[in-house]
Amino acid sequence: MPRAVCQQVLDRLIAYLRGCGVEMTSEDCCKALSLVERALREDPDGKVMERAMNLLPEYFDIPDATIPRQAPPLLRGSIGYSPYV
């Protein structure tokens, strides 16, 4: 039996918040349920997931993503040629 849309949205929302480092408390669960309810009411025919994710910043403080540097900074240097060779 397929899961209901509200359950899919709530599962995805909670997984996203946990991935962002948000510890889900009882209060946070209530906020998530309110968010899903609002998303269902505002967009009942299709893009509930998209609507819920767009509403997320209104309900939760999500920490900014910090992307580590991909490589050390490039610095001018020598490749080892000697002027006396």
C-alpha positions as a Markdown table, in Angstrom:
| # | Residue | x | y | z |
|---|---|---|---|---|
| 1 | Met | 0.0 | 0.0 | 0.0 |
| 2 | Pro | 1.5 | 3.3 | -1.0 |
| 3 | Arg | 2.2 | 5.9 | 1.7 |
| 4 | Ala | 0.1 | 9.0 | 1.9 |
| 5 | Val | 1.5 | 12.3 | 0.5 |
| 6 | Cys | 1.5 | 13.9 | 3.9 |
| 7 | Gln | 3.6 | 11.0 | 5.3 |
| 8 | Gln | 6.1 | 11.3 | 2.4 |
| 9 | Val | 6.4 | 15.0 | 2.9 |
| 10 | Leu | 6.9 | 14.7 | 6.7 |
| 11 | Asp | 9.5 | 11.9 | 6.3 |
| 12 | Arg | 11.5 | 14.0 | 3.8 |
| 13 | Leu | 11.2 | 17.1 | 5.9 |
| 14 | Ile | 12.5 | 15.4 | 9.0 |
| 15 | Ala | 15.3 | 13.7 | 7.1 |
| 16 | Tyr | 16.3 | 17.0 | 5.7 |
| 17 | Leu | 16.3 | 18.7 | 9.0 |
| 18 | Arg | 18.3 | 15.9 | 10.7 |
| 19 | Gly | 20.8 | 16.2 | 7.8 |
| 20 | Cys | 21.1 | 19.9 | 8.5 |
| 21 | Gly | 22.0 | 19.1 | 12.1 |
| 22 | Val | 18.6 | 20.1 | 13.7 |
| 23 | Glu | 17.8 | 17.9 | 16.7 |
| 24 | Met | 14.1 | 17.1 | 16.5 |
| 25 | Thr | 12.3 | 17.9 | 19.7 |
| 26 | Ser | 8.6 | 17.5 | 20.4 |
| 27 | Glu | 8.2 | 21.2 | 19.6 |
| 28 | Asp | 10.0 | 20.8 | 16.3 |
| 29 | Cys | 7.8 | 17.8 | 15.4 |
| 30 | Cys | 4.7 | 20.0 | 16.0 |
| 31 | Lys | 6.2 | 22.7 | 13.8 |
| 32 | Ala | 6.9 | 20.1 | 11.1 |
| 33 | Leu | 3.3 | 18.9 | 11.3 |
| 34 | Ser | 2.0 | 22.4 | 11.0 |
| 35 | Leu | 4.3 | 23.0 | 8.0 |
| 36 | Val | 3.0 | 19.9 | 6.2 |
| 37 | Glu | -0.6 | 20.9 | 7.0 |
| 38 | Arg | -0.1 | 24.4 | 5.5 |
| 39 | Ala | 1.7 | 23.0 | 2.5 |
| 40 | Leu | -1.3 | 20.6 | 1.9 |
| 41 | Arg | -3.8 | 23.4 | 2.2 |
| 42 | Glu | -1.9 | 25.8 | -0.1 |
| 43 | Asp | -1.1 | 23.3 | -2.8 |
| 44 | Pro | -3.5 | 20.3 | -2.6 |
| 45 | Asp | -3.0 | 19.1 | -6.2 |
| 46 | Gly | 0.6 | 18.2 | -6.8 |
| 47 | Lys | 3.6 | 20.1 | -5.6 |
| 48 | Val | 3.2 | 19.7 | -1.8 |
| 49 | Met | 6.8 | 18.6 | -1.4 |
| 50 | Glu | 8.1 | 21.6 | -3.2 |
| 51 | Arg | 5.8 | 23.9 | -1.2 |
| 52 | Ala | 6.8 | 22.4 | 2.1 |
| 53 | Met | 10.5 | 22.8 | 1.3 |
| 54 | Asn | 9.9 | 26.5 | 0.3 |
| 55 | Leu | 8.1 | 27.1 | 3.6 |
| 56 | Leu | 10.9 | 25.5 | 5.6 |
| 57 | Pro | 12.8 | 28.7 | 6.4 |
| 58 | Glu | 9.6 | 30.3 | 7.9 |
| 59 | Tyr | 9.4 | 27.5 | 10.5 |
| 60 | Phe | 13.0 | 26.5 | 11.2 |
| 61 | Asp | 16.4 | 28.2 | 11.6 |
| 62 | Ile | 18.6 | 26.1 | 9.3 |
| 63 | Pro | 22.3 | 26.6 | 9.7 |
| 64 | Asp | 24.1 | 27.8 | 6.7 |
| 65 | Ala | 25.9 | 25.1 | 4.8 |
| 66 | Thr | 29.7 | 25.4 | 5.0 |
| 67 | Ile | 31.4 | 24.0 | 2.0 |
| 68 | Pro | 35.0 | 23.1 | 2.7 |
| 69 | Arg | 37.7 | 24.3 | 0.3 |
| 70 | Gln | 38.4 | 21.8 | -2.5 |
| 71 | Ala | 42.1 | 22.4 | -2.6 |
| 72 | Pro | 44.8 | 24.5 | -0.8 |
| 73 | Pro | 45.2 | 28.0 | -2.1 |
| 74 | Leu | 47.5 | 28.4 | -5.1 |
| 75 | Leu | 50.8 | 30.2 | -4.2 |
| 76 | Arg | 53.6 | 31.3 | -6.4 |
| 77 | Gly | 56.5 | 29.0 | -6.0 |
| 78 | Ser | 59.5 | 27.4 | -7.7 |
| 79 | Ile | 59.5 | 24.2 | -9.6 |
| 80 | Gly | 63.1 | 23.6 | -8.8 |
| 81 | Tyr | 65.1 | 25.0 | -11.7 |
| 82 | Ser | 68.4 | 26.4 | -10.7 |
| 83 | Pro | 69.9 | 29.4 | -12.5 |
| 84 | Tyr | 73.3 | 27.8 | -12.4 |
| 85 | Val | 72.6 | 24.7 | -14.5 |
